[in-house]
């Protein structure tokens, strides 16, 4: 007997590895992260700025 969860046919969660069984906590974390990404405002590109978020400016 193993303690690993059995793979079940579940709807894919954004950011999850395909075919990998998720624990309820992992599923919740991925759903929360997807919600945070969706809530980020769409800002115009910064002229002469970095190509992505700077950790020193966006904590």
C-alpha positions, 0 to 999 in steps of 0.5 A: 500500500502506498500513500500516493494519491491514485490518478483520477480523471479530473478537469485540468487546472491551469499550471498543473502537470498533465496527468498528475494527481493533485491533492486538494491543497495543491488544487486550491493553491493552483486555483488561487494563483490563477485567480491572482493572475487573472486579477492583475491589471493590464498595463501599457508597456513601459517605454525603456522599461524591463520586459517583465516584472521587477521583484524590487518594484513589485513585491 
